[in-house]
Amino acid sequence: MKAELTIKLDRTADRPLLKISDKYEIRALLDTGARFPVWAGDMRELELLGAKPVKRAVEYSGFGGKTTGDIYRIPAFTLTDGMNAVIFPQLPIVTNESLSGDEVPFQIILSATMFKNLIYTIDDKHHRLVLQVPDDESCVRNAVVNTDRGLQILFN
């Protein structure tokens, strides 16, 4: 393996939540059914991560149906365990203001597509996410979503 990260999951949560920043109180939900990352937090927090708007009022759909959101790019989104890191340069993320607020205990949804060709294990018993980068993959990732609705262009 090129790298292996072990990231703690929130012991009190009933779903895989992890803290992505020691600097800011930003928590992420790992969603194995999501096709692209979604921002569900306060927009000021997104801006703290250096995100810049790319396109406004983009329609997209998910399990909850159709909605609209803005597409932002986070310059260098990093997951780390303090020893190893996986970096997503210019990570595209769609905002969803209907999720924001106190009703969800996270600010970002990390999609399964972010981890394409990696090996990941959600270890609920021991409250950890183990992320392995095989030798033929890179620790620097590019988020690519293949859809027939044009999002691939926006996410490359």
C-alpha positions in Angstrom: 0.0 0.0 0.0 1.2 3.5 -0.8 -0.6 4.9 2.3 -3.0 3.9 5.0 -5.0 6.4 7.1 -7.0 5.5 10.2 -9.4 8.3 11.1 -11.5 8.3 14.2 -15.3 8.2 13.9 -17.6 9.9 16.3 -18.4 7.4 19.0 -21.7 9.0 19.9 -23.1 9.1 16.3 -25.3 6.4 14.9 -23.7 6.9 11.4 -20.2 7.4 10.2 -19.2 10.9 11.2 -15.7 12.2 11.3 -14.1 15.5 12.2 -12.2 16.9 9.2 -10.5 19.9 10.8 -8.8 20.5 14.0 -8.7 24.2 13.2 -12.5 24.4 12.6 -15.3 22.4 14.1 -16.3 20.8 10.8 -17.7 17.3 10.7 -18.3 15.1 7.8 -20.8 12.3 7.0 -19.4 9.5 4.9 -22.2 8.5 2.5 -21.5 5.4 0.4 -24.5 6.2 -1.7 -23.6 9.8 -2.5 -22.3 10.6 -6.0 -20.7 13.9 -5.2 -19.8 15.9 -2.1 -22.4 18.1 -0.6 -22.0 21.1 1.7 -24.8 21.2 4.3 -23.2 23.7 6.8 -23.1 27.4 7.3 -21.7 29.2 4.2 -19.2 31.1 6.4 -17.7 27.8 7.4 -17.3 26.8 3.7 -15.5 30.1 3.1 -13.2 29.3 6.0 -12.0 26.3 4.0 -11.1 28.7 1.1 -14.0 27.7 -1.1 -14.8 29.9 -4.1 -18.1 29.8 -6.1 -17.9 28.3 -9.6 -21.6 28.2 -10.7 -24.8 29.3 -9.2 -28.3 27.6 -9.1 -27.4 24.2 -10.5 -30.2 21.6 -10.4 -29.2 18.2 -9.2 -31.0 15.2 -7.7 -30.4 12.7 -5.0 -32.3 10.4 -2.7 -34.4 13.3 -1.5 -35.4 14.4 -5.0 -34.5 17.4 -7.1 -33.1 20.6 -5.7 -30.7 23.4 -6.7 -27.5 24.5 -5.2 -24.3 26.4 -6.0 -21.1 24.7 -7.0 -17.9 25.7 -5.1 -14.3 24.5 -5.2 -12.3 23.9 -2.1 -8.6 24.6 -3.0 -7.1 21.7 -1.1 -9.5 19.5 0.9 -7.4 17.1 3.0 -8.2 14.0 5.0 -5.4 13.1 7.4 -4.7 10.9 10.4 -1.7 13.0 11.3 0.8 10.7 9.6 -0.7 10.2 6.1 -3.0 12.3 4.0 -5.3 12.1 1.0 -5.6 15.4 -0.8 -8.4 16.5 -3.1 -7.1 19.6 -5.0 -9.9 21.9 -6.2 -12.6 19.7 -4.7 -15.9 20.5 -6.2 -18.8 20.6 -3.8 -22.5 21.4 -4.2 -24.3 23.4 -1.6 -27.6 22.3 -0.1 -29.1 25.0 2.1 -32.1 22.8 2.9 -29.8 20.5 4.9 -28.1 23.3 6.8 -28.9 24.2 10.4 -29.0 22.4 13.6 -31.1 19.4 12.2 -28.0 17.7 10.8 -24.9 17.0 12.9 -22.4 17.5 10.0 -21.4 20.2 7.5 -20.2 18.1 4.6 -21.2 14.8 3.0 -18.2 12.9 1.6 -19.3 10.9 -1.4 -18.2 7.3 -2.3 -17.0 8.7 -5.6 -14.3 10.6 -3.8 -12.8 7.2 -2.8 -13.0 5.5 -6.2 -10.3 2.8 -6.6 -9.3 3.1 -2.9 -9.9 0.6 -0.2 -12.0 1.9 2.6 -13.5 0.2 5.7 -16.0 1.7 8.0 -15.2 0.0 11.3 -18.3 0.8 13.4 -17.3 -1.5 16.3 -14.0 0.3 16.8 -15.2 3.7 15.6 -12.8 4.3 12.8 -12.5 4.8 9.0 -9.5 2.9 7.5 -8.6 4.4 4.1 -6.0 2.5 2.0 -4.3 3.9 -1.1 -3.1 1.0 -3.3 0.4 1.3 -4.9 -1.1 2.0 -8.3 -3.2 4.9 -7.1 -2.3 8.4 -5.9 -2.8 10.1 -2.5 -3.7 13.2 -4.6 -7.3 12.5 -5.8 -9.4 14.1 -8.5 -13.2 13.9 -7.9 -14.8 12.6 -11.1 -18.5 11.9 -11.4 -19.9 10.2 -14.5 -23.5 11.3 -15.1 -25.6 12.1 -18.1 -26.6 15.5 -16.6 -23.3 17.4 -17.3 -21.8 17.2 -13.8 -18.7 15.4 -15.0 -17.6 18.6 -16.7 -18.0 20.5 -13.5 -16.3 17.9 -11.4 -13.2 17.3 -13.5 
